[in-house]
Amino acid sequence: MPSQFDETDFVDGDFQAVQKSPFAASSSAPAGRPPTREELDSRVTETQQRLVELKRAQEELERERAALEEARRRRTEFHTGREEMLQSLTRGVGLLEEAEFSARRDAEQMAKTLGELREALIKVQGLHDETWTKENYQLGLIRALTVIDNSRMEWNAARLKWSLLNDPPTVEDAPSAAERPASPSLESLGFLQLCKLGVAFTWPLVLVALAGLCLLIFFLPGHK
């Protein structure tokens, strides 16, 4: 039985590849003949064009690579900055919330203390002994002392809560220059006192001189 006819059996693949090659037109010269000058010039021109196209493609790829590198760097910067700011802002919000709560609590306590001190001040300002009579003197005095004691308790309690109410530490006044005893000058000292001062200042030198003299006498050639 004869086999089925196949057209590909009569197709030369190498011939078709040569026909599709860009050098097919330039290689149409008969085999065995060297290429002409025009053919070489054509090949050189085609090669240069291909090099230019390859260089342009390379530059385009370089630009694309630089853009991708920049995008990657920005993405990394985004993730790093996001994590950093999340940590910093979370910590800052927590600290400020705690500080705000403490400040609000202190403000409320300070307002309460301020109201108590104002009430105590009004009560103390309302004490006037000139209004007392002989009949109500003892009773007025007892009431006034009670108000003063209560005010003093309020004041001491406020000082314990708020350090700014405490008086600055009192420093004993240093004696003025007029009150300080003046140091005696050398002119006011007597002769004996000057001699004592001279001996006190020069006795180390005298001892050193005596020691040197003794050593000199000891090492003299005539000393036995």
C-alpha positions in Angstrom: 0.0 0.0 0.0 1.6 3.3 -1.0 2.3 5.8 1.8 0.4 9.1 2.1 1.9 12.0 0.3 3.6 14.6 2.5 4.6 17.9 1.1 7.2 18.5 3.9 9.3 15.8 2.4 10.2 18.1 -0.5 10.8 21.3 1.7 14.4 22.2 2.3 14.6 23.7 5.8 18.1 25.1 5.5 17.1 26.9 2.3 14.2 28.6 4.0 16.3 29.6 7.0 18.8 31.3 4.6 16.0 33.0 2.8 14.7 34.5 6.0 18.1 35.6 7.2 18.9 39.4 6.8 22.0 38.4 5.0 20.2 36.3 2.5 20.2 39.1 -0.1 23.9 39.7 0.4 24.7 36.0 0.2 23.0 35.4 -3.1 26.3 35.5 -4.8 27.4 32.2 -6.4 29.2 29.8 -4.1 32.9 30.0 -4.2 33.0 33.6 -5.2 34.3 36.2 -2.6 31.9 38.9 -1.6 32.2 42.2 -3.5 32.9 45.5 -2.0 29.3 46.5 -2.2 28.3 43.4 -0.4 30.8 44.0 2.4 29.7 47.6 2.7 26.1 46.4 3.0 27.0 43.9 5.7 29.0 46.5 7.6 26.0 48.9 7.5 23.6 46.3 8.6 25.9 45.3 11.4 26.3 48.9 12.6 22.5 49.3 12.5 22.1 46.2 14.5 24.7 47.4 17.0 22.9 50.8 17.3 19.6 49.0 17.9 21.2 46.7 20.5 22.8 49.7 22.2 19.5 51.5 22.3 17.8 48.4 23.7 20.6 48.1 26.3 20.1 51.8 27.4 16.4 51.2 27.6 17.0 48.1 29.8 19.4 50.1 32.0 16.8 52.8 32.5 14.2 50.2 33.3 16.6 48.5 35.7 17.4 51.9 37.4 13.6 52.6 37.7 13.1 49.2 39.3 16.0 49.7 41.7 14.5 53.1 42.7 11.1 51.5 43.1 12.5 48.8 45.3 14.4 51.3 47.4 11.3 53.4 47.9 9.3 50.3 48.8 11.9 49.3 51.4 12.0 52.9 52.7 8.2 52.8 53.0 8.2 49.6 55.0 11.0 50.7 57.3 9.6 54.1 57.8 6.1 52.7 58.5 7.3 50.3 61.1 9.5 53.0 62.7 6.6 55.6 62.8 4.2 53.0 64.1 6.4 52.2 67.1 7.3 55.9 67.7 3.7 57.1 67.4 2.3 54.3 69.5 4.8 55.0 72.3 4.2 58.7 72.0 0.4 58.4 72.2 0.7 56.1 75.2 3.1 58.5 77.1 1.0 61.5 76.3 -2.2 59.8 77.3 -0.7 58.9 80.6 0.7 62.4 81.1 -2.6 63.9 80.1 -4.4 61.8 82.6 -2.0 62.7 85.4 -2.2 66.4 84.4 -6.0 66.3 84.4 -6.0 64.5 87.8 -3.6 67.1 89.2 -5.6 69.9 87.8 -8.8 68.6 89.4 -7.0 68.2 92.7 -5.5 71.6 92.4 -8.9 73.1 91.7 -10.2 71.4 94.7 -7.4 72.6 96.9 -7.8 76.1 95.5 -11.4 76.2 96.4 -10.6 75.1 99.9 -8.0 77.7 100.3 -10.3 80.4 99.0 -12.9 79.4 101.5 -10.4 79.4 104.3 -9.2 82.8 103.2 -12.7 84.3 103.2 -13.2 82.9 106.7 -9.9 84.4 108.0 -10.7 87.7 106.3 -14.0 87.8 108.1 -12.4 87.7 111.5 -12.5 91.2 113.1 -11.8 91.5 116.8 -13.0 95.1 116.9 -16.6 93.8 116.6 -16.3 91.8 119.8 -18.0 93.1 122.9 -17.3 92.4 126.5 -20.1 89.9 126.6 -19.1 87.8 123.5 -15.4 88.3 123.8 -14.6 84.8 125.0 -17.0 83.1 122.5 -15.7 85.2 119.6 -12.1 84.4 120.5 -12.8 80.7 120.7 -14.5 80.8 117.3 -11.7 82.8 115.7 -9.1 80.4 117.0 -11.1 77.5 115.7 -11.2 79.2 112.2 -7.5 79.9 112.3 -6.7 76.3 113.3 -8.9 74.9 110.5 -7.3 77.3 108.1 -3.8 76.2 109.2 -4.8 72.6 108.7 -6.0 73.4 105.2 -2.8 75.3 104.5 -0.5 72.5 105.7 -2.4 69.9 103.7 -2.1 72.0 100.6 1.6 72.4 101.2 2.0 68.6 101.4 0.2 68.2 98.1 1.8 71.0 96.2 5.5 71.7 96.6 5.2 75.1 95.0 3.4 76.4 98.1 6.4 75.6 100.2 8.5 78.6 101.1 12.1 78.6 99.7 14.6 77.4 102.3 15.7 80.3 104.4 19.4 81.0 104.2 20.9 82.7 107.2 22.0 86.1 106.3 25.8 86.1 106.0 27.5 88.8 108.1 28.1 91.9 106.0 31.5 93.1 105.3 31.2 95.7 108.0 30.3 93.0 110.6 33.2 90.7 109.6 36.3 91.0 111.8 39.0 92.6 109.7 42.1 90.6 109.3 45.1 92.2 111.0 47.6 93.8 108.6 51.3 93.3 109.0 51.8 96.9 109.9 49.6 96.5 113.0 51.7 93.5 114.3 54.4 94.0 116.8 58.1 93.0 116.5 57.7 89.7 118.5 54.7 88.7 116.4 56.6 89.4 113.2 59.5 87.3 114.5 57.2 84.4 115.2 55.8 84.6 111.8 59.2 84.7 110.2 60.3 81.6 112.2 57.1 79.8 111.2 57.7 80.5 107.5 61.5 79.8 107.5 62.0 76.9 109.9 61.8 74.2 107.2 64.6 76.0 105.3 66.7 76.3 108.4 66.4 72.5 109.1 67.4 71.8 105.5 70.4 74.1 105.8 71.5 72.5 109.1 71.2 69.0 107.7 73.3 70.0 104.7 76.0 71.6 106.9 76.2 68.4 109.1 76.6 66.2 106.0 79.3 68.6 104.7 81.2 68.4 108.0 80.9 64.6 108.1 82.3 64.1 104.7 85.3 66.5 105.0 88.7 64.9 104.4 90.0 65.7 107.8 87.0 64.2 109.6 87.7 60.9 111.4 
